[in-house]
Amino acid sequence: MDNADASDLDMGPAACPDRGTPAFTKDGTDYSASADLTGQANHLGVTIQADIVKQKQAENTDGYRTLGFGRTDPLLYDRLTTDHPIDLTRRQVANCYMGRAGLINSGGASVGHDDLAQAVRTAVINKRAGGTGLITGRKAFQRPTPEGIELLHAVQDVYLDDSITIA
């Protein structure tokens, strides 16, 4: 089924660009969640008319220059963005045609004791960067039901809180 067919059925196409490969690791740093590389993947998702793009939240930047992929301009790294998590995620949103396609960040694996804090932090960063949501699957569902519900409610509270705004 192509995108036109999905739209005819009121089904919005979604893209989940994945860059998971050892080729994105150099000198012990994993650039698979780099803002520039994930941003390019997001751009490709929107180019094929995805309505929603699911992407791991950016953790660093400079993947293009470090790994020698493609062409880029040093001003992008030196003057137009910072290493702040909101800026990194904002770059992902910008590559979704400035939010034309909503960016939903994935919450990551359940690691245990600080999952609630990590999920809320990721939701706040996503919302302040202009993203549209967070996927909390493993963090919410790989734990006792009351704890999972608490986590889901905490993430919902972030998106419902009007005092948490675009940075």
Legacy VTK file of the C-alpha trace (Angstrom):
# vtk DataFile Version 3.0
C-alpha trace
ASCII
DATASET POLYDATA
POINTS 167 float
0.000 0.000 0.000
1.517 3.355 -0.927
1.028 6.631 0.939
-1.822 7.764 -1.301
-3.717 4.568 -0.524
-3.130 4.984 3.222
-4.417 8.566 3.088
-7.498 7.446 1.153
-8.268 5.143 4.076
-7.690 7.915 6.662
-4.557 6.099 7.767
-1.573 8.397 8.160
1.739 6.921 7.075
4.456 6.883 9.739
8.209 6.587 9.410
10.551 5.031 11.957
13.994 5.791 10.528
16.618 3.552 12.105
20.320 4.096 11.802
21.392 1.268 14.124
24.709 0.041 12.736
28.303 -0.155 14.000
29.302 2.172 11.149
28.002 5.063 13.284
30.505 4.478 16.114
33.905 6.132 16.097
36.479 6.372 18.879
33.986 4.926 21.341
31.252 7.482 20.603
27.978 6.263 19.137
26.642 8.770 16.619
23.530 6.744 15.747
21.543 9.207 17.880
23.377 12.263 16.564
21.111 15.232 15.848
22.496 15.729 12.356
22.242 12.072 11.303
18.824 11.482 12.890
17.676 14.775 11.407
18.589 13.541 7.948
16.674 10.318 8.587
13.687 12.394 9.746
13.916 14.501 6.567
13.790 11.339 4.460
10.739 10.133 6.396
8.876 13.367 5.769
9.981 13.393 2.131
8.150 10.100 1.622
5.066 11.794 3.120
5.086 10.334 6.618
2.585 12.053 8.905
4.485 11.011 12.031
8.195 10.384 12.518
9.348 8.251 15.438
12.954 8.820 16.338
15.289 8.208 19.234
15.932 11.502 21.002
19.229 13.043 19.883
22.082 12.550 22.331
24.931 14.321 20.522
25.763 16.005 17.247
28.584 16.283 14.715
28.045 12.835 13.232
28.401 14.104 9.671
31.810 15.685 10.199
33.156 12.993 12.516
32.108 10.068 10.315
32.706 11.845 7.006
29.148 11.493 5.682
27.682 13.886 3.161
28.233 17.600 3.002
27.538 20.095 5.733
28.532 23.570 6.830
30.570 24.256 9.989
28.202 27.123 10.834
25.512 24.553 11.555
27.583 23.235 14.453
29.413 26.381 15.510
26.691 29.052 15.387
23.228 27.636 14.748
22.873 25.071 17.506
24.290 23.947 20.837
24.775 20.629 22.597
21.764 21.306 24.834
19.230 18.432 24.619
16.400 20.805 23.636
18.483 22.229 20.778
19.419 18.746 19.610
15.768 17.657 19.585
14.704 20.961 17.995
17.032 20.109 15.132
15.175 16.811 14.706
11.866 18.730 14.629
13.279 21.179 12.064
14.164 18.235 9.832
10.529 17.122 10.007
9.742 20.179 7.840
9.477 22.331 10.990
6.869 20.028 12.482
4.818 19.366 9.333
5.222 15.772 10.347
5.036 15.328 14.092
8.173 14.111 15.865
7.556 11.430 18.462
10.634 10.429 20.431
11.088 6.891 21.657
11.535 6.530 25.393
14.188 3.834 25.266
14.599 0.602 27.145
13.415 0.078 30.692
16.458 0.247 32.950
14.703 0.119 36.296
14.895 2.566 39.137
14.947 5.900 37.278
12.596 5.105 34.380
9.959 7.577 35.617
12.462 10.441 35.811
13.923 9.556 32.396
10.482 9.400 30.763
9.433 12.768 32.202
12.756 14.349 31.191
12.424 13.008 27.630
8.819 14.266 27.418
9.776 17.751 28.644
12.656 17.971 26.146
10.422 16.756 23.306
7.652 19.222 24.143
9.995 22.204 24.652
11.679 21.428 21.314
8.363 21.386 19.441
7.868 17.629 19.281
4.454 16.027 19.490
4.826 13.026 21.755
6.718 10.231 23.405
6.549 6.471 23.077
6.843 4.862 26.515
6.177 1.204 25.718
8.941 -0.712 27.486
9.326 1.776 30.315
5.609 1.566 31.111
4.788 -2.040 30.373
7.828 -3.905 31.707
6.913 -3.173 35.318
4.041 -3.756 37.728
0.787 -2.242 36.479
0.482 0.512 39.152
4.024 1.742 38.387
3.367 1.672 34.640
0.173 3.675 35.074
2.042 6.208 37.232
4.660 6.606 34.486
2.040 7.035 31.757
0.177 9.634 33.827
3.400 11.552 34.505
4.162 11.733 30.766
0.565 12.765 30.003
0.851 15.493 32.626
3.856 16.966 30.789
1.926 17.286 27.522
-1.199 18.611 29.279
0.713 21.204 31.337
0.360 24.591 29.630
3.261 26.010 31.650
5.700 23.717 29.779
6.170 25.627 26.554
8.442 25.831 23.525
11.932 26.905 24.565
LINES 1 168
167 0 1 2 3 4 5 6 7 8 9 10 11 12 13 14 15 16 17 18 19 20 21 22 23 24 25 26 27 28 29 30 31 32 33 34 35 36 37 38 39 40 41 42 43 44 45 46 47 48 49 50 51 52 53 54 55 56 57 58 59 60 61 62 63 64 65 66 67 68 69 70 71 72 73 74 75 76 77 78 79 80 81 82 83 84 85 86 87 88 89 90 91 92 93 94 95 96 97 98 99 100 101 102 103 104 105 106 107 108 109 110 111 112 113 114 115 116 117 118 119 120 121 122 123 124 125 126 127 128 129 130 131 132 133 134 135 136 137 138 139 140 141 142 143 144 145 146 147 148 149 150 151 152 153 154 155 156 157 158 159 160 161 162 163 164 165 166
